[in-house]
Amino acid sequence: MDTPGIITEKETRLALTCIDTALGCGAGQVRVVLNKSTLDSYNLLNGELEKVTRSADRSIMLYIFADGRYGTFSTNMLDEVSLAEFTEQAVESVRMLSEDPFRKLPEPERTEKGAVTGRELGLYDETYGKLTAEERLGIAEKECIFGNTGIRDGVRLVSEECEYSDSVDDCFTADSSGFRGRHTETSFALCSEITVETADGKKYSGYWWDSSPFLAGLATGKCSEKAYANACRQINPVQTGSGRYNMVVDRTVSSRLVSPLFSALNSSAIQQESSFLAGSLGRKIFSDGLTVTDRARSFGKPGARLFDSEGVATKDMDIIRCGEVRTYFTNTYMALKMGIEPTVEGVSRPVLLPFGKDARLKECHGGCGDGARFGADEMIRLFGSGIYVTGFNGGNCNPVTGDFSYGIEGFVFENGKILHPVREMVITGNMVGLWGNLLYAGDDARDCTRWQIPSVAFSGVDFSG
């Protein structure tokens, strides 16, 4: 019997048949990717079940290399006759495209050899297949606080939206050079959004979420409480004047400031002259405190994977070490086109290591060592005064120059204590300069995130009120 959301032996054989069919039609090289997934979600509005969703998806992607040409094709038809016809037409279509001599499969010695079952990284929870609809609904209902006592005086809870979801994703990748790889993982998630209204009719919203590859790792019964607290914290914001402030960025949004770095380290951006980190490999560009490693093969952790979309084996490696750029992300195509060594196509599970210049945290790349987690609260105490950013509202970063402008919301703090919320402020600057002014990086990254980016703190950031 087929297991919902899990690729069957029959489907695997069909995927491999595509390779034989394409080669038989004259293709030089072929990659096939078979994806299968299911998702269940339960949405509650103000404590009442509003929507139940169950979806299932499966597809086959073909990557055809024929006569110096390349094309990609996808279908969800997984019967043998339709798939054979689809593959034959795909090969014929590729021959109509322009030549591209740099399109090739990766060398076999670079591909992963140990991804046989898809469960080598321990990301599949057997509990997934045993959950009933009643149990799923019960998890969602446990989050709800609408109508409960203990709501803050003078604040009306206008609406509460809660959602519980779980899913399984299975991917089988194979190519004509002999690579075979499987990756299977489950995911369990909760989220809640709360809107409150004050006596003067002003509304404020708060949000919180949690997820885990394992049901036992999901923090249940707390999302709505935290979302409600986040909404209430925003009440009565005070307009703050423009100036240069110390800035602490909360762990829940700090990845927004790291993402442009990874994009700029992609070789395709460098080749297209749209990277502010072109020519930075091997150079110290940032603060001594910025060290980011990719821990792609972390057992049981979100974001872990044994191979990238080409089948190339991942490895734990430095991305940036003490401010020095250590790698570009270069797939096979860009390596051949640029005449450089290939790596992997992109980051898997980046970890920004802790750092601080004061006595307690100096040289603490291995962790603070005292058992306590170092996060935004401690940074606020050490900084004394500045602005604590808890959200970004729009804005962008110029990929060519690294100049950025982001709308923010958060709190003003003085003497190590939060004074009041602020909204409708904008931070501006340059990514290289910003990370050159890094003073603290915590060790409080949320366990549920694929990107392990903790709270961070910078000096001398320009704010416009």
C-alpha positions in Angstrom: 0.0 0.0 0.0 1.3 3.5 -0.9 2.0 5.6 2.2 0.6 9.1 1.7 3.3 11.6 1.0 6.1 9.0 0.7 7.5 8.0 -2.7 6.8 4.4 -3.6 9.1 1.9 -5.3 6.9 2.0 -8.3 7.2 5.8 -8.6 11.0 5.5 -8.2 11.1 3.1 -11.0 9.1 5.4 -13.2 11.5 8.3 -12.5 14.5 6.1 -13.5 12.7 5.1 -16.6 12.6 8.7 -17.7 16.4 8.7 -17.8 16.5 5.6 -20.0 13.8 7.1 -22.3 15.6 10.4 -22.6 19.0 8.8 -23.4 17.2 6.5 -25.9 15.9 9.6 -27.7 19.4 11.1 -28.0 19.9 13.1 -24.9 23.5 13.3 -23.7 22.8 13.7 -20.0 19.6 13.7 -17.9 18.6 14.5 -14.3 15.2 13.6 -12.9 13.7 14.9 -9.6 10.6 13.3 -8.2 8.8 15.2 -5.4 5.9 14.1 -3.4 4.2 15.8 -0.4 1.1 16.1 1.7 -0.1 18.9 4.0 -2.8 19.0 6.6 -3.9 22.3 8.2 -6.5 23.4 10.7 -7.4 27.0 10.9 -9.4 28.5 13.9 -10.9 32.0 14.0 -11.8 33.3 17.5 -11.7 29.8 18.9 -14.0 28.2 16.2 -12.9 25.9 13.4 -13.0 27.9 10.2 -11.1 25.9 7.6 -9.6 22.4 7.2 -7.2 21.8 4.4 -5.7 18.6 3.1 -3.5 18.7 0.0 -1.3 16.3 -1.8 1.1 17.0 -4.6 3.5 15.0 -6.7 5.6 16.0 -9.7 8.5 15.0 -11.9 11.1 17.5 -13.1 13.3 16.6 -16.1 16.6 18.3 -16.7 17.6 17.5 -20.3 21.1 18.0 -21.7 21.0 17.3 -25.5 23.3 18.4 -28.4 24.9 21.1 -26.3 21.5 22.5 -25.3 19.6 22.4 -22.0 15.9 22.6 -20.9 13.8 21.8 -17.9 10.3 20.3 -17.9 7.8 19.2 -15.3 4.7 17.1 -15.2 2.4 15.4 -12.6 1.5 12.6 -14.9 3.1 9.5 -13.4 1.7 6.7 -15.6 4.2 4.9 -17.7 2.7 5.7 -21.2 2.1 9.4 -20.5 5.5 9.9 -18.9 7.3 8.2 -21.8 5.6 10.5 -24.3 6.3 13.5 -22.2 10.0 12.7 -22.0 10.3 12.1 -25.7 8.7 15.5 -26.4 10.9 17.1 -23.9 14.1 15.9 -25.7 12.7 17.2 -29.0 11.9 20.6 -27.5 15.4 21.0 -26.1 16.9 20.6 -29.6 15.0 23.8 -30.5 16.9 25.9 -28.0 20.1 27.8 -28.4 23.4 26.0 -27.6 24.9 26.5 -24.1 28.2 24.5 -23.8 28.5 25.1 -20.1 25.4 23.1 -19.1 26.5 19.7 -17.7 25.9 17.4 -14.8 28.3 17.7 -11.9 31.3 15.3 -11.9 30.2 12.0 -10.2 32.9 12.2 -7.6 31.3 15.4 -6.3 27.9 13.9 -5.7 26.5 12.4 -2.5 26.8 8.6 -2.1 25.1 8.1 1.3 21.5 9.4 0.8 19.9 6.1 0.2 16.7 6.0 2.3 16.1 9.7 2.7 16.1 9.4 6.5 19.9 9.4 7.1 19.6 12.9 8.7 16.8 11.9 11.1 14.3 14.4 9.9 11.3 12.0 9.6 8.9 11.6 12.5 7.0 8.3 12.5 4.3 10.0 14.5 3.2 11.8 11.4 1.4 8.9 9.9 -0.4 8.1 13.2 -2.1 11.5 13.9 -5.9 11.6 13.6 -8.0 14.5 12.5 -9.3 14.9 16.1 -5.7 15.0 17.5 -4.7 17.7 14.9 -7.8 19.8 15.8 -7.0 19.4 19.5 -3.5 20.8 19.0 -5.0 23.9 17.3 -7.7 24.4 19.9 -5.1 24.3 22.7 -3.6 27.5 21.3 -6.7 29.6 21.5 -7.2 32.2 24.2 -10.1 34.1 22.7 -12.7 34.6 25.4 -10.4 33.7 28.2 -10.1 35.7 31.4 -6.9 37.5 32.2 -6.9 39.9 29.2 -5.2 43.2 29.9 -7.4 45.9 31.3 -8.4 48.5 28.7 -7.6 46.2 25.8 -10.1 44.3 23.8 -9.1 41.2 21.9 -10.6 41.8 18.5 -9.6 38.7 16.7 -7.5 35.6 17.0 -6.4 33.4 14.1 -4.7 30.1 15.0 -3.3 27.5 12.6 -1.8 24.1 13.1 -0.3 22.3 10.2 1.9 19.2 9.5 3.4 17.9 6.3 5.8 15.4 4.9 8.1 16.1 1.9 9.9 13.4 0.0 12.4 14.0 -2.8 14.2 11.5 -5.0 16.9 12.7 -7.4 18.7 10.7 -10.0 20.9 11.4 -13.0 22.4 9.6 -15.9 25.9 9.7 -14.3 24.8 7.3 -11.6 23.7 9.6 -8.8 20.8 8.5 -6.6 19.7 10.5 -3.7 16.7 10.7 -1.4 15.6 13.3 1.2 12.6 12.9 3.4 11.4 15.1 6.2 8.3 15.9 8.3 7.3 19.3 9.6 4.9 20.4 12.4 4.0 24.0 12.8 1.8 26.4 14.8 1.1 30.1 14.3 -1.1 32.7 15.8 -2.0 36.2 14.9 -3.8 38.4 17.5 -5.4 41.8 17.0 -6.2 44.0 20.0 -8.0 47.3 20.3 -7.4 50.0 23.0 -10.1 52.3 24.5 -9.3 55.0 22.0 -10.1 52.7 19.1 -6.5 52.0 17.9 -5.7 48.5 16.8 -2.4 46.6 17.1 -1.4 43.2 15.9 1.0 40.6 17.2 2.3 37.3 15.7 4.1 34.2 16.9 5.0 30.8 15.5 6.9 27.7 16.2 7.8 24.6 14.1 9.8 21.4 14.3 10.6 18.3 12.3 9.1 16.4 15.2 5.8 16.7 16.9 7.4 16.3 20.4 9.6 19.3 19.6 6.7 21.6 18.9 6.1 24.2 21.6 2.3 23.9 22.0 -0.1 26.0 24.1 2.0 29.2 23.8 1.7 30.8 20.4 -1.4 32.9 21.1 -0.2 34.0 24.4 3.0 35.3 22.9 1.2 36.8 19.9 -1.1 38.6 22.4 1.9 39.9 24.4 3.6 41.1 21.2 0.4 43.0 20.2 0.1 44.7 23.6 3.8 45.7 23.6 3.1 47.9 20.6 0.5 50.0 22.3 1.1 53.8 22.5 4.2 54.2 20.2 6.1 57.4 20.6 7.5 59.4 17.6 11.3 59.3 17.8 13.6 61.8 16.1 16.1 61.0 13.4 19.7 60.3 14.4 22.4 57.8 14.8 21.7 55.1 17.3 23.0 51.8 18.6 20.7 49.1 17.2 19.8 45.7 18.6 18.0 43.4 16.2 15.8 40.6 17.6 16.5 37.0 16.7 13.1 36.6 15.0 14.0 39.1 12.3 17.8 39.3 12.2 18.0 37.0 9.2 16.7 39.9 7.1 20.1 41.5 7.5 22.0 38.3 6.6 20.1 37.3 3.5 21.7 40.0 1.3 25.2 38.6 2.2 24.3 35.1 0.9 22.7 36.5 -2.2 25.9 38.6 -2.9 28.1 35.5 -2.4 26.2 33.6 -5.2 28.4 33.2 -8.3 25.5 33.9 -10.6 25.1 37.4 -9.1 28.9 38.0 -9.3 29.0 36.9 -13.0 26.1 39.2 -13.8 27.8 42.1 -12.0 25.0 42.4 -9.5 26.9 41.6 -6.3 28.5 44.0 -3.8 30.8 41.2 -2.7 32.4 40.6 -6.1 36.2 40.1 -5.6 35.8 39.6 -1.9 36.9 35.9 -1.7 39.7 35.5 0.8 39.5 39.1 1.9 38.5 40.5 5.3 35.5 42.6 4.6 33.5 42.6 7.8 34.0 42.9 11.6 36.2 40.4 13.3 33.1 39.3 15.1 31.2 38.0 12.0 31.6 34.3 11.6 29.0 32.3 9.7 29.3 28.6 9.1 27.1 26.3 7.1 26.3 23.2 9.2 24.4 21.4 6.4 24.8 17.9 7.8 23.4 18.6 11.3 21.5 15.5 12.4 17.8 16.1 13.1 18.0 19.9 12.6 15.8 22.0 10.2 17.6 22.9 7.0 20.0 20.0 7.1 20.5 18.2 3.8 23.1 15.7 2.4 23.0 17.1 -1.2 21.9 20.1 -3.2 19.5 20.2 -6.2 22.4 19.0 -8.4 23.1 16.0 -6.2 26.4 17.6 -5.0 27.4 16.5 -1.5 27.1 19.2 1.1 29.6 19.7 3.8 30.0 21.7 7.0 32.1 24.7 6.1 32.9 28.4 6.8 31.1 31.0 4.8 32.6 34.0 6.6 35.3 33.5 9.3 36.2 36.5 11.6 35.1 38.9 8.8 36.9 37.1 6.0 34.9 35.7 3.1 35.7 32.0 2.7 33.5 30.8 -0.1 31.2 31.6 -3.0 28.2 29.5 -3.8 29.0 28.1 -7.3 27.0 25.4 -9.1 28.4 23.4 -12.0 27.1 25.7 -14.6 28.6 28.9 -13.1 31.9 27.2 -12.4 32.3 26.2 -16.0 31.1 29.6 -17.3 33.4 31.6 -15.0 36.3 29.2 -15.0 36.4 28.7 -11.2 36.0 25.8 -8.8 32.5 24.6 -8.1 31.1 24.4 -4.5 27.4 23.9 -3.7 24.5 25.9 -5.1 23.6 27.7 -1.9 23.5 27.8 1.8 21.7 25.0 3.8 21.8 25.7 7.5 23.8 28.8 8.2 24.8 29.4 11.8 26.0 32.9 12.9 28.4 32.3 15.8 28.3 34.3 19.1 30.6 37.3 19.5 31.1 40.2 21.9 33.9 42.7 22.7 33.3 43.0 26.4 35.1 40.9 28.9 32.4 38.3 29.4 32.0 37.6 25.7 35.4 38.2 24.2 36.5 35.5 21.8 33.3 33.5 22.5 32.9 32.0 19.1 32.5 28.6 20.8 29.6 29.9 23.0 29.4 32.0 26.2 30.3 29.0 28.3 28.3 30.0 31.5 25.1 28.1 30.6 23.1 31.3 30.0 21.9 32.3 26.6 23.1 35.7 25.4 20.3 37.5 23.6 18.6 40.8 23.0 17.9 41.6 26.7 21.5 41.3 27.6 22.6 43.4 24.6 20.2 46.1 25.6 21.6 46.1 29.1 25.2 46.3 27.8 24.5 48.9 25.2 22.5 51.1 27.6 20.7 53.2 25.0 19.5 52.7 21.4 16.7 51.2 19.4 15.6 47.6 19.6 14.3 46.4 16.2 11.6 43.7 16.4 10.2 44.0 12.9 10.9 45.1 9.3 8.3 46.8 7.2 9.3 46.8 3.6 12.4 48.2 2.1 15.2 46.7 0.1 19.0 46.2 -0.4 20.7 47.2 -3.6 22.4 44.0 -4.8 25.1 46.0 -6.7 26.1 48.5 -4.0 24.9 46.9 -0.8 23.1 50.1 0.1 19.9 49.4 2.1 16.8 51.1 3.4 14.3 49.2 5.6 11.2 50.3 7.5 11.4 49.1 11.1 9.3 48.8 14.3 10.5 48.2 17.7 11.4 50.0 21.0 13.5 52.8 22.3 15.7 51.8 25.3 17.7 53.9 27.8 19.8 52.9 30.7 19.4 49.3 29.7 15.6 49.4 29.9 12.9 49.6 27.3 11.0 52.9 27.4 8.4 52.8 24.7 7.5 51.4 21.2 8.4 53.1 18.0 7.0 52.8 14.5 7.4 54.3 11.1 11.1 54.7 11.3 13.6 53.8 8.5 17.2 52.6 8.8 19.6 53.3 6.0 23.2 52.4 5.3 25.5 49.9 3.5 25.7 46.2 4.3 29.5 46.1 4.4 29.5 49.1 6.8 26.7 47.7 8.9 28.4 44.3 9.5 31.7 46.1 10.0 30.1 47.7 13.0 28.9 44.5 14.5 29.5 44.6 18.3 27.5 41.6 19.5 26.1 38.4 18.1 24.1 36.2 20.5 23.6 32.5 21.0 19.8 32.7 21.1 18.8 31.7 17.6 15.5 29.9 17.6 15.8 26.1 17.4 12.9 26.0 14.9 14.6 28.0 12.2 16.6 26.7 9.3 18.8 29.8 9.4 20.4 29.9 12.9 20.7 33.7 13.1 20.7 35.1 16.7 20.0 38.5 18.0 22.7 40.9 16.8 23.8 44.5 17.8 25.4 47.2 15.8 26.8 50.7 16.6 26.2 53.9 14.8 23.1 53.0 12.6 21.3 55.8 10.8 17.6 56.1 11.7 15.1 58.4 10.1 11.9 59.3 12.1 
